[in-house]
Amino acid sequence: MHSMGLWAWLLVIVVSLAMLYPYVRIIRRTGHSGWWLITMFVPILNVIMLWVFAFVKWPAVDRTA
């Protein structure tokens, strides 16, 4: 089996960070801390937090209304 080289790992890290940036922006727009993104990496907790963000009132929406 072929293992990933250094350049492949660097590419994975760069692409992963590029994908996480929009998620942090979305979470911040909801009025929550960007640190909530950490829950995305915890199995089962990530699904629960997806449902929480989908159905809970967003503080940022309450401020603009």
mmCIF file of the N, C-alpha and C atoms, coordinates in Angstrom:
data_MODEL
# 
_entry.id   MODEL 
# 
loop_
_atom_site.group_PDB 
_atom_site.id 
_atom_site.type_symbol 
_atom_site.label_atom_id 
_atom_site.label_alt_id 
_atom_site.label_comp_id 
_atom_site.label_asym_id 
_atom_site.label_entity_id 
_atom_site.label_seq_id 
_atom_site.pdbx_PDB_ins_code 
_atom_site.Cartn_x 
_atom_site.Cartn_y 
_atom_site.Cartn_z 
_atom_site.occupancy 
_atom_site.B_iso_or_equiv 
_atom_site.pdbx_formal_charge 
_atom_site.auth_seq_id 
_atom_site.auth_comp_id 
_atom_site.auth_asym_id 
_atom_site.auth_atom_id 
_atom_site.pdbx_PDB_model_num 
ATOM 1   N N  . MET A 1 1  ? 0.831   -1.166 0.000  1.00 0.00 ? 1  MET A N  1 
ATOM 2   C CA . MET A 1 1  ? 0.000   0.000  0.000  1.00 0.00 ? 1  MET A CA 1 
ATOM 3   C C  . MET A 1 1  ? 0.889   1.247  0.000  1.00 0.00 ? 1  MET A C  1 
ATOM 4   N N  . HIS A 1 2  ? 0.440   2.285  -0.627 1.00 0.00 ? 2  HIS A N  1 
ATOM 5   C CA . HIS A 1 2  ? 1.213   3.514  -0.760 1.00 0.00 ? 2  HIS A CA 1 
ATOM 6   C C  . HIS A 1 2  ? 0.817   4.492  0.340  1.00 0.00 ? 2  HIS A C  1 
ATOM 7   N N  . SER A 1 3  ? 1.804   5.000  1.070  1.00 0.00 ? 3  SER A N  1 
ATOM 8   C CA . SER A 1 3  ? 1.505   5.989  2.103  1.00 0.00 ? 3  SER A CA 1 
ATOM 9   C C  . SER A 1 3  ? 1.621   7.389  1.505  1.00 0.00 ? 3  SER A C  1 
ATOM 10  N N  . MET A 1 4  ? 0.940   8.326  2.129  1.00 0.00 ? 4  MET A N  1 
ATOM 11  C CA . MET A 1 4  ? 0.951   9.697  1.635  1.00 0.00 ? 4  MET A CA 1 
ATOM 12  C C  . MET A 1 4  ? 2.282   10.358 1.967  1.00 0.00 ? 4  MET A C  1 
ATOM 13  N N  . GLY A 1 5  ? 2.816   11.096 1.030  1.00 0.00 ? 5  GLY A N  1 
ATOM 14  C CA . GLY A 1 5  ? 4.066   11.807 1.234  1.00 0.00 ? 5  GLY A CA 1 
ATOM 15  C C  . GLY A 1 5  ? 3.833   13.144 1.911  1.00 0.00 ? 5  GLY A C  1 
ATOM 16  N N  . LEU A 1 6  ? 4.905   13.862 2.127  1.00 0.00 ? 6  LEU A N  1 
ATOM 17  C CA . LEU A 1 6  ? 4.847   15.155 2.802  1.00 0.00 ? 6  LEU A CA 1 
ATOM 18  C C  . LEU A 1 6  ? 3.985   16.145 2.034  1.00 0.00 ? 6  LEU A C  1 
ATOM 19  N N  . TRP A 1 7  ? 4.157   16.213 0.716  1.00 0.00 ? 7  TRP A N  1 
ATOM 20  C CA . TRP A 1 7  ? 3.389   17.168 -0.080 1.00 0.00 ? 7  TRP A CA 1 
ATOM 21  C C  . TRP A 1 7  ? 1.895   16.849 -0.063 1.00 0.00 ? 7  TRP A C  1 
ATOM 22  N N  . ALA A 1 8  ? 1.567   15.595 -0.044 1.00 0.00 ? 8  ALA A N  1 
ATOM 23  C CA . ALA A 1 8  ? 0.156   15.212 0.014  1.00 0.00 ? 8  ALA A CA 1 
ATOM 24  C C  . ALA A 1 8  ? -0.453  15.643 1.343  1.00 0.00 ? 8  ALA A C  1 
ATOM 25  N N  . TRP A 1 9  ? 0.277   15.448 2.440  1.00 0.00 ? 9  TRP A N  1 
ATOM 26  C CA . TRP A 1 9  ? -0.226  15.874 3.750  1.00 0.00 ? 9  TRP A CA 1 
ATOM 27  C C  . TRP A 1 9  ? -0.366  17.389 3.822  1.00 0.00 ? 9  TRP A C  1 
ATOM 28  N N  . LEU A 1 10 ? 0.591   18.112 3.260  1.00 0.00 ? 10 LEU A N  1 
ATOM 29  C CA . LEU A 1 10 ? 0.484   19.572 3.235  1.00 0.00 ? 10 LEU A CA 1 
ATOM 30  C C  . LEU A 1 10 ? -0.731  20.022 2.435  1.00 0.00 ? 10 LEU A C  1 
ATOM 31  N N  . LEU A 1 11 ? -0.986  19.353 1.327  1.00 0.00 ? 11 LEU A N  1 
ATOM 32  C CA . LEU A 1 11 ? -2.155  19.683 0.525  1.00 0.00 ? 11 LEU A CA 1 
ATOM 33  C C  . LEU A 1 11 ? -3.445  19.408 1.299  1.00 0.00 ? 11 LEU A C  1 
ATOM 34  N N  . VAL A 1 12 ? -3.497  18.303 2.009  1.00 0.00 ? 12 VAL A N  1 
ATOM 35  C CA . VAL A 1 12 ? -4.672  17.972 2.820  1.00 0.00 ? 12 VAL A CA 1 
ATOM 36  C C  . VAL A 1 12 ? -4.902  19.045 3.880  1.00 0.00 ? 12 VAL A C  1 
ATOM 37  N N  . ILE A 1 13 ? -3.851  19.486 4.527  1.00 0.00 ? 13 ILE A N  1 
ATOM 38  C CA . ILE A 1 13 ? -3.981  20.511 5.567  1.00 0.00 ? 13 ILE A CA 1 
ATOM 39  C C  . ILE A 1 13 ? -4.461  21.832 4.978  1.00 0.00 ? 13 ILE A C  1 
ATOM 40  N N  . VAL A 1 14 ? -3.884  22.244 3.863  1.00 0.00 ? 14 VAL A N  1 
ATOM 41  C CA . VAL A 1 14 ? -4.272  23.507 3.233  1.00 0.00 ? 14 VAL A CA 1 
ATOM 42  C C  . VAL A 1 14 ? -5.727  23.465 2.780  1.00 0.00 ? 14 VAL A C  1 
ATOM 43  N N  . VAL A 1 15 ? -6.132  22.393 2.145  1.00 0.00 ? 15 VAL A N  1 
ATOM 44  C CA . VAL A 1 15 ? -7.519  22.271 1.674  1.00 0.00 ? 15 VAL A CA 1 
ATOM 45  C C  . VAL A 1 15 ? -8.482  22.224 2.861  1.00 0.00 ? 15 VAL A C  1 
ATOM 46  N N  . SER A 1 16 ? -8.120  21.520 3.911  1.00 0.00 ? 16 SER A N  1 
ATOM 47  C CA . SER A 1 16 ? -8.981  21.438 5.095  1.00 0.00 ? 16 SER A CA 1 
ATOM 48  C C  . SER A 1 16 ? -9.170  22.809 5.727  1.00 0.00 ? 16 SER A C  1 
ATOM 49  N N  . LEU A 1 17 ? -8.087  23.560 5.864  1.00 0.00 ? 17 LEU A N  1 
ATOM 50  C CA . LEU A 1 17 ? -8.203  24.902 6.432  1.00 0.00 ? 17 LEU A CA 1 
ATOM 51  C C  . LEU A 1 17 ? -9.033  25.814 5.538  1.00 0.00 ? 17 LEU A C  1 
ATOM 52  N N  . ALA A 1 18 ? -8.875  25.679 4.232  1.00 0.00 ? 18 ALA A N  1 
ATOM 53  C CA . ALA A 1 18 ? -9.667  26.485 3.303  1.00 0.00 ? 18 ALA A CA 1 
ATOM 54  C C  . ALA A 1 18 ? -11.150 26.140 3.397  1.00 0.00 ? 18 ALA A C  1 
ATOM 55  N N  . MET A 1 19 ? -11.470 24.903 3.704  1.00 0.00 ? 19 MET A N  1 
ATOM 56  C CA . MET A 1 19 ? -12.873 24.501 3.831  1.00 0.00 ? 19 MET A CA 1 
ATOM 57  C C  . MET A 1 19 ? -13.459 24.940 5.171  1.00 0.00 ? 19 MET A C  1 
ATOM 58  N N  . LEU A 1 20 ? -12.647 25.045 6.200  1.00 0.00 ? 20 LEU A N  1 
ATOM 59  C CA . LEU A 1 20 ? -13.148 25.410 7.519  1.00 0.00 ? 20 LEU A CA 1 
ATOM 60  C C  . LEU A 1 20 ? -13.467 26.897 7.633  1.00 0.00 ? 20 LEU A C  1 
ATOM 61  N N  . TYR A 1 21 ? -12.776 27.726 6.892  1.00 0.00 ? 21 TYR A N  1 
ATOM 62  C CA . TYR A 1 21 ? -12.980 29.168 6.976  1.00 0.00 ? 21 TYR A CA 1 
ATOM 63  C C  . TYR A 1 21 ? -14.430 29.589 6.731  1.00 0.00 ? 21 TYR A C  1 
ATOM 64  N N  . PRO A 1 22 ? -15.102 29.101 5.684  1.00 0.00 ? 22 PRO A N  1 
ATOM 65  C CA . PRO A 1 22 ? -16.506 29.491 5.497  1.00 0.00 ? 22 PRO A CA 1 
ATOM 66  C C  . PRO A 1 22 ? -17.414 29.044 6.646  1.00 0.00 ? 22 PRO A C  1 
ATOM 67  N N  . TYR A 1 23 ? -17.122 27.895 7.232  1.00 0.00 ? 23 TYR A N  1 
ATOM 68  C CA . TYR A 1 23 ? -17.928 27.433 8.363  1.00 0.00 ? 23 TYR A CA 1 
ATOM 69  C C  . TYR A 1 23 ? -17.809 28.388 9.547  1.00 0.00 ? 23 TYR A C  1 
ATOM 70  N N  . VAL A 1 24 ? -16.602 28.855 9.817  1.00 0.00 ? 24 VAL A N  1 
ATOM 71  C CA . VAL A 1 24 ? -16.411 29.807 10.915 1.00 0.00 ? 24 VAL A CA 1 
ATOM 72  C C  . VAL A 1 24 ? -17.172 31.089 10.631 1.00 0.00 ? 24 VAL A C  1 
ATOM 73  N N  . ARG A 1 25 ? -17.144 31.552 9.399  1.00 0.00 ? 25 ARG A N  1 
ATOM 74  C CA . ARG A 1 25 ? -17.875 32.775 9.044  1.00 0.00 ? 25 ARG A CA 1 
ATOM 75  C C  . ARG A 1 25 ? -19.377 32.612 9.259  1.00 0.00 ? 25 ARG A C  1 
ATOM 76  N N  . ILE A 1 26 ? -19.909 31.462 8.868  1.00 0.00 ? 26 ILE A N  1 
ATOM 77  C CA . ILE A 1 26 ? -21.340 31.208 9.040  1.00 0.00 ? 26 ILE A CA 1 
ATOM 78  C C  . ILE A 1 26 ? -21.697 31.163 10.515 1.00 0.00 ? 26 ILE A C  1 
ATOM 79  N N  . ILE A 1 27 ? -20.890 30.464 11.305 1.00 0.00 ? 27 ILE A N  1 
ATOM 80  C CA . ILE A 1 27 ? -21.171 30.365 12.739 1.00 0.00 ? 27 ILE A CA 1 
ATOM 81  C C  . ILE A 1 27 ? -21.107 31.742 13.388 1.00 0.00 ? 27 ILE A C  1 
ATOM 82  N N  . ARG A 1 28 ? -20.153 32.569 13.000 1.00 0.00 ? 28 ARG A N  1 
ATOM 83  C CA . ARG A 1 28 ? -20.066 33.922 13.558 1.00 0.00 ? 28 ARG A CA 1 
ATOM 84  C C  . ARG A 1 28 ? -21.277 34.762 13.176 1.00 0.00 ? 28 ARG A C  1 
ATOM 85  N N  . ARG A 1 29 ? -21.789 34.575 11.978 1.00 0.00 ? 29 ARG A N  1 
ATOM 86  C CA . ARG A 1 29 ? -22.975 35.332 11.561 1.00 0.00 ? 29 ARG A CA 1 
ATOM 87  C C  . ARG A 1 29 ? -24.211 34.949 12.361 1.00 0.00 ? 29 ARG A C  1 
ATOM 88  N N  . THR A 1 30 ? -24.210 33.749 12.915 1.00 0.00 ? 30 THR A N  1 
ATOM 89  C CA . THR A 1 30 ? -25.337 33.355 13.756 1.00 0.00 ? 30 THR A CA 1 
ATOM 90  C C  . THR A 1 30 ? -25.247 33.987 15.129 1.00 0.00 ? 30 THR A C  1 
ATOM 91  N N  . GLY A 1 31 ? -24.114 34.628 15.431 1.00 0.00 ? 31 GLY A N  1 
ATOM 92  C CA . GLY A 1 31 ? -23.941 35.260 16.727 1.00 0.00 ? 31 GLY A CA 1 
ATOM 93  C C  . GLY A 1 31 ? -23.212 34.382 17.724 1.00 0.00 ? 31 GLY A C  1 
ATOM 94  N N  . HIS A 1 32 ? -22.723 33.251 17.292 1.00 0.00 ? 32 HIS A N  1 
ATOM 95  C CA . HIS A 1 32 ? -22.003 32.325 18.165 1.00 0.00 ? 32 HIS A CA 1 
ATOM 96  C C  . HIS A 1 32 ? -20.506 32.431 17.911 1.00 0.00 ? 32 HIS A C  1 
ATOM 97  N N  . SER A 1 33 ? -19.733 31.877 18.817 1.00 0.00 ? 33 SER A N  1 
ATOM 98  C CA . SER A 1 33 ? -18.280 31.869 18.690 1.00 0.00 ? 33 SER A CA 1 
ATOM 99  C C  . SER A 1 33 ? -17.851 30.895 17.596 1.00 0.00 ? 33 SER A C  1 
ATOM 100 N N  . GLY A 1 34 ? -16.785 31.239 16.903 1.00 0.00 ? 34 GLY A N  1 
ATOM 101 C CA . GLY A 1 34 ? -16.242 30.352 15.881 1.00 0.00 ? 34 GLY A CA 1 
ATOM 102 C C  . GLY A 1 34 ? -15.690 29.055 16.448 1.00 0.00 ? 34 GLY A C  1 
ATOM 103 N N  . TRP A 1 35 ? -15.465 29.033 17.768 1.00 0.00 ? 35 TRP A N  1 
ATOM 104 C CA . TRP A 1 35 ? -14.958 27.827 18.423 1.00 0.00 ? 35 TRP A CA 1 
ATOM 105 C C  . TRP A 1 35 ? -15.965 26.685 18.375 1.00 0.00 ? 35 TRP A C  1 
ATOM 106 N N  . TRP A 1 36 ? -17.229 26.964 18.079 1.00 0.00 ? 36 TRP A N  1 
ATOM 107 C CA . TRP A 1 36 ? -18.220 25.893 17.935 1.00 0.00 ? 36 TRP A CA 1 
ATOM 108 C C  . TRP A 1 36 ? -17.845 24.949 16.802 1.00 0.00 ? 36 TRP A C  1 
ATOM 109 N N  . LEU A 1 37 ? -16.961 25.377 15.934 1.00 0.00 ? 37 LEU A N  1 
ATOM 110 C CA . LEU A 1 37 ? -16.527 24.537 14.820 1.00 0.00 ? 37 LEU A CA 1 
ATOM 111 C C  . LEU A 1 37 ? -15.851 23.260 15.304 1.00 0.00 ? 37 LEU A C  1 
ATOM 112 N N  . ILE A 1 38 ? -15.276 23.302 16.491 1.00 0.00 ? 38 ILE A N  1 
ATOM 113 C CA . ILE A 1 38 ? -14.605 22.112 17.034 1.00 0.00 ? 38 ILE A CA 1 
ATOM 114 C C  . ILE A 1 38 ? -15.583 20.947 17.151 1.00 0.00 ? 38 ILE A C  1 
ATOM 115 N N  . THR A 1 39 ? -16.857 21.221 17.398 1.00 0.00 ? 39 THR A N  1 
ATOM 116 C CA . THR A 1 39 ? -17.839 20.140 17.523 1.00 0.00 ? 39 THR A CA 1 
ATOM 117 C C  . THR A 1 39 ? -18.004 19.368 16.221 1.00 0.00 ? 39 THR A C  1 
ATOM 118 N N  . MET A 1 40 ? -17.568 19.956 15.122 1.00 0.00 ? 40 MET A N  1 
ATOM 119 C CA . MET A 1 40 ? -17.682 19.296 13.827 1.00 0.00 ? 40 MET A CA 1 
ATOM 120 C C  . MET A 1 40 ? -16.811 18.045 13.743 1.00 0.00 ? 40 MET A C  1 
ATOM 121 N N  . PHE A 1 41 ? -15.798 17.966 14.584 1.00 0.00 ? 41 PHE A N  1 
ATOM 122 C CA . PHE A 1 41 ? -14.862 16.848 14.536 1.00 0.00 ? 41 PHE A CA 1 
ATOM 123 C C  . PHE A 1 41 ? -15.186 15.742 15.529 1.00 0.00 ? 41 PHE A C  1 
ATOM 124 N N  . VAL A 1 42 ? -16.245 15.916 16.318 1.00 0.00 ? 42 VAL A N  1 
ATOM 125 C CA . VAL A 1 42 ? -16.605 14.916 17.330 1.00 0.00 ? 42 VAL A CA 1 
ATOM 126 C C  . VAL A 1 42 ? -17.812 14.132 16.821 1.00 0.00 ? 42 VAL A C  1 
ATOM 127 N N  . PRO A 1 43 ? -17.660 12.838 16.609 1.00 0.00 ? 43 PRO A N  1 
ATOM 128 C CA . PRO A 1 43 ? -18.784 12.044 16.109 1.00 0.00 ? 43 PRO A CA 1 
ATOM 129 C C  . PRO A 1 43 ? -19.999 12.146 17.030 1.00 0.00 ? 43 PRO A C  1 
ATOM 130 N N  . ILE A 1 44 ? -21.139 12.126 16.461 1.00 0.00 ? 44 ILE A N  1 
ATOM 131 C CA . ILE A 1 44 ? -22.455 12.246 17.081 1.00 0.00 ? 44 ILE A CA 1 
ATOM 132 C C  . ILE A 1 44 ? -22.699 13.668 17.576 1.00 0.00 ? 44 ILE A C  1 
ATOM 133 N N  . LEU A 1 45 ? -21.729 14.283 18.247 1.00 0.00 ? 45 LEU A N  1 
ATOM 134 C CA . LEU A 1 45 ? -21.888 15.670 18.681 1.00 0.00 ? 45 LEU A CA 1 
ATOM 135 C C  . LEU A 1 45 ? -22.039 16.590 17.479 1.00 0.00 ? 45 LEU A C  1 
ATOM 136 N N  . ASN A 1 46 ? -21.370 16.280 16.377 1.00 0.00 ? 46 ASN A N  1 
ATOM 137 C CA . ASN A 1 46 ? -21.488 17.124 15.191 1.00 0.00 ? 46 ASN A CA 1 
ATOM 138 C C  . ASN A 1 46 ? -22.911 17.096 14.629 1.00 0.00 ? 46 ASN A C  1 
ATOM 139 N N  . VAL A 1 47 ? -23.564 15.963 14.665 1.00 0.00 ? 47 VAL A N  1 
ATOM 140 C CA . VAL A 1 47 ? -24.946 15.870 14.182 1.00 0.00 ? 47 VAL A CA 1 
ATOM 141 C C  . VAL A 1 47 ? -25.881 16.626 15.125 1.00 0.00 ? 47 VAL A C  1 
ATOM 142 N N  . ILE A 1 48 ? -25.656 16.487 16.420 1.00 0.00 ? 48 ILE A N  1 
ATOM 143 C CA . ILE A 1 48 ? -26.483 17.193 17.404 1.00 0.00 ? 48 ILE A CA 1 
ATOM 144 C C  . ILE A 1 48 ? -26.344 18.702 17.222 1.00 0.00 ? 48 ILE A C  1 
ATOM 145 N N  . MET A 1 49 ? -25.117 19.182 17.064 1.00 0.00 ? 49 MET A N  1 
ATOM 146 C CA . MET A 1 49 ? -24.907 20.618 16.904 1.00 0.00 ? 49 MET A CA 1 
ATOM 147 C C  . MET A 1 49 ? -25.479 21.129 15.582 1.00 0.00 ? 49 MET A C  1 
ATOM 148 N N  . LEU A 1 50 ? -25.476 20.309 14.551 1.00 0.00 ? 50 LEU A N  1 
ATOM 149 C CA . LEU A 1 50 ? -26.109 20.701 13.298 1.00 0.00 ? 50 LEU A CA 1 
ATOM 150 C C  . LEU A 1 50 ? -27.594 20.961 13.523 1.00 0.00 ? 50 LEU A C  1 
ATOM 151 N N  . TRP A 1 51 ? -28.251 20.074 14.263 1.00 0.00 ? 51 TRP A N  1 
ATOM 152 C CA . TRP A 1 51 ? -29.666 20.247 14.569 1.00 0.00 ? 51 TRP A CA 1 
ATOM 153 C C  . TRP A 1 51 ? -29.890 21.457 15.475 1.00 0.00 ? 51 TRP A C  1 
ATOM 154 N N  . VAL A 1 52 ? -29.005 21.677 16.420 1.00 0.00 ? 52 VAL A N  1 
ATOM 155 C CA . VAL A 1 52 ? -29.144 22.836 17.308 1.00 0.00 ? 52 VAL A CA 1 
ATOM 156 C C  . VAL A 1 52 ? -29.047 24.123 16.499 1.00 0.00 ? 52 VAL A C  1 
ATOM 157 N N  . PHE A 1 53 ? -28.037 24.240 15.649 1.00 0.00 ? 53 PHE A N  1 
ATOM 158 C CA . PHE A 1 53 ? -27.894 25.456 14.846 1.00 0.00 ? 53 PHE A CA 1 
ATOM 159 C C  . PHE A 1 53 ? -29.035 25.616 13.848 1.00 0.00 ? 53 PHE A C  1 
ATOM 160 N N  . ALA A 1 54 ? -29.634 24.532 13.423 1.00 0.00 ? 54 ALA A N  1 
ATOM 161 C CA . ALA A 1 54 ? -30.720 24.617 12.448 1.00 0.00 ? 54 ALA A CA 1 
ATOM 162 C C  . ALA A 1 54 ? -32.017 25.121 13.072 1.00 0.00 ? 54 ALA A C  1 
ATOM 163 N N  . PHE A 1 55 ? -32.269 24.763 14.340 1.00 0.00 ? 55 PHE A N  1 
ATOM 164 C CA . PHE A 1 55 ? -33.584 25.034 14.902 1.00 0.00 ? 55 PHE A CA 1 
ATOM 165 C C  . PHE A 1 55 ? -33.614 25.984 16.091 1.00 0.00 ? 55 PHE A C  1 
ATOM 166 N N  . VAL A 1 56 ? -32.478 26.369 16.637 1.00 0.00 ? 56 VAL A N  1 
ATOM 167 C CA . VAL A 1 56 ? -32.477 27.301 17.755 1.00 0.00 ? 56 VAL A CA 1 
ATOM 168 C C  . VAL A 1 56 ? -32.541 28.729 17.205 1.00 0.00 ? 56 VAL A C  1 
ATOM 169 N N  . LYS A 1 57 ? -33.054 29.660 18.011 1.00 0.00 ? 57 LYS A N  1 
ATOM 170 C CA . LYS A 1 57 ? -33.067 31.056 17.577 1.00 0.00 ? 57 LYS A CA 1 
ATOM 171 C C  . LYS A 1 57 ? -31.636 31.574 17.545 1.00 0.00 ? 57 LYS A C  1 
ATOM 172 N N  . TRP A 1 58 ? -31.318 32.298 16.500 1.00 0.00 ? 58 TRP A N  1 
ATOM 173 C CA . TRP A 1 58 ? -29.973 32.836 16.352 1.00 0.00 ? 58 TRP A CA 1 
ATOM 174 C C  . TRP A 1 58 ? -29.921 34.212 17.000 1.00 0.00 ? 58 TRP A C  1 
ATOM 175 N N  . PRO A 1 59 ? -28.963 34.460 17.885 1.00 0.00 ? 59 PRO A N  1 
ATOM 176 C CA . PRO A 1 59 ? -28.862 35.768 18.533 1.00 0.00 ? 59 PRO A CA 1 
ATOM 177 C C  . PRO A 1 59 ? -28.681 36.909 17.534 1.00 0.00 ? 59 PRO A C  1 
ATOM 178 N N  . ALA A 1 60 ? -27.978 36.688 16.463 1.00 0.00 ? 60 ALA A N  1 
ATOM 179 C CA . ALA A 1 60 ? -27.753 37.743 15.476 1.00 0.00 ? 60 ALA A CA 1 
ATOM 180 C C  . ALA A 1 60 ? -29.053 38.136 14.785 1.00 0.00 ? 60 ALA A C  1 
ATOM 181 N N  . VAL A 1 61 ? -29.960 37.203 14.580 1.00 0.00 ? 61 VAL A N  1 
ATOM 182 C CA . VAL A 1 61 ? -31.248 37.502 13.951 1.00 0.00 ? 61 VAL A CA 1 
ATOM 183 C C  . VAL A 1 61 ? -32.107 38.316 14.905 1.00 0.00 ? 61 VAL A C  1 
ATOM 184 N N  . ASP A 1 62 ? -32.050 38.000 16.198 1.00 0.00 ? 62 ASP A N  1 
ATOM 185 C CA . ASP A 1 62 ? -32.824 38.744 17.190 1.00 0.00 ? 62 ASP A CA 1 
ATOM 186 C C  . ASP A 1 62 ? -32.355 40.191 17.293 1.00 0.00 ? 62 ASP A C  1 
ATOM 187 N N  . ARG A 1 63 ? -31.076 40.449 17.108 1.00 0.00 ? 63 ARG A N  1 
ATOM 188 C CA . ARG A 1 63 ? -30.546 41.813 17.203 1.00 0.00 ? 63 ARG A CA 1 
ATOM 189 C C  . ARG A 1 63 ? -30.995 42.671 16.035 1.00 0.00 ? 63 ARG A C  1 
ATOM 190 N N  . THR A 1 64 ? -31.167 42.089 14.858 1.00 0.00 ? 64 THR A N  1 
ATOM 191 C CA . THR A 1 64 ? -31.514 42.882 13.680 1.00 0.00 ? 64 THR A CA 1 
ATOM 192 C C  . THR A 1 64 ? -33.018 43.048 13.511 1.00 0.00 ? 64 THR A C  1 
ATOM 193 N N  . ALA A 1 65 ? -33.804 42.250 14.195 1.00 0.00 ? 65 ALA A N  1 
ATOM 194 C CA . ALA A 1 65 ? -35.262 42.306 14.036 1.00 0.00 ? 65 ALA A CA 1 
ATOM 195 C C  . ALA A 1 65 ? -35.866 43.430 14.837 1.00 0.00 ? 65 ALA A C  1 
# 
